[in-house]
């Protein structure tokens, strides 16, 4: 039971870190144009998907 809870915590924590990193990339990349912006949006989406992922 403890390993399951730890896995859930690590997955949600990883999702939050990826989402924050993606937001940072988007905000920092707006003047630099498209590649970092796209990478940031992808990081936000992937981080959110990782955060909401539930294992059954």
C-alpha positions as CSV (number, residue, x, y, z in Angstrom):
1,X,0.0,0.0,0.0
2,X,2.9,2.4,0.8
3,X,4.6,1.7,-2.5
4,X,1.4,2.5,-4.4
5,X,1.0,5.8,-2.5
6,X,4.6,6.7,-3.1
7,X,4.3,5.9,-6.9
8,X,1.2,8.2,-7.0
9,X,3.1,10.9,-5.2
10,X,6.1,10.7,-7.5
11,X,3.9,10.7,-10.7
12,X,1.9,13.7,-9.5
13,X,5.1,15.5,-8.4
14,X,6.7,14.8,-11.8
15,X,3.6,16.1,-13.5
16,X,3.7,19.3,-11.6
17,X,7.4,19.8,-12.2
18,X,6.9,19.2,-16.0
19,X,4.0,21.6,-16.1
20,X,5.9,24.4,-14.2
21,X,8.9,23.8,-16.5
22,X,6.7,24.1,-19.5
23,X,5.1,27.3,-18.3
24,X,8.6,28.7,-17.6
25,X,9.6,27.8,-21.2
26,X,6.5,29.4,-22.7
27,X,6.9,32.7,-20.8
28,X,10.7,32.9,-21.4
29,X,10.4,31.9,-25.1
30,X,7.8,34.3,-26.3
31,X,10.3,36.7,-27.9
32,X,12.5,33.9,-29.3
33,X,9.7,32.6,-31.5
34,X,8.4,29.2,-32.2
35,X,10.6,26.2,-31.2
36,X,10.8,26.9,-27.5
37,X,7.2,27.9,-27.4
38,X,6.1,24.6,-28.9
39,X,8.4,22.7,-26.6
40,X,6.8,24.6,-23.6
41,X,3.3,23.8,-24.7
42,X,4.2,20.2,-25.2
43,X,5.8,20.1,-21.7
44,X,2.6,21.6,-20.1
45,X,0.4,19.1,-21.9
46,X,2.6,16.1,-21.0
47,X,3.0,17.2,-17.4
48,X,-0.8,17.6,-17.0
49,X,-1.4,14.2,-18.6
50,X,1.1,12.7,-16.1
51,X,-0.5,14.5,-13.2
52,X,-4.0,13.2,-14.0
53,X,-3.0,9.7,-14.9
54,X,-4.6,7.1,-12.6
55,X,-3.6,3.4,-12.6
56,X,-6.3,0.8,-12.1
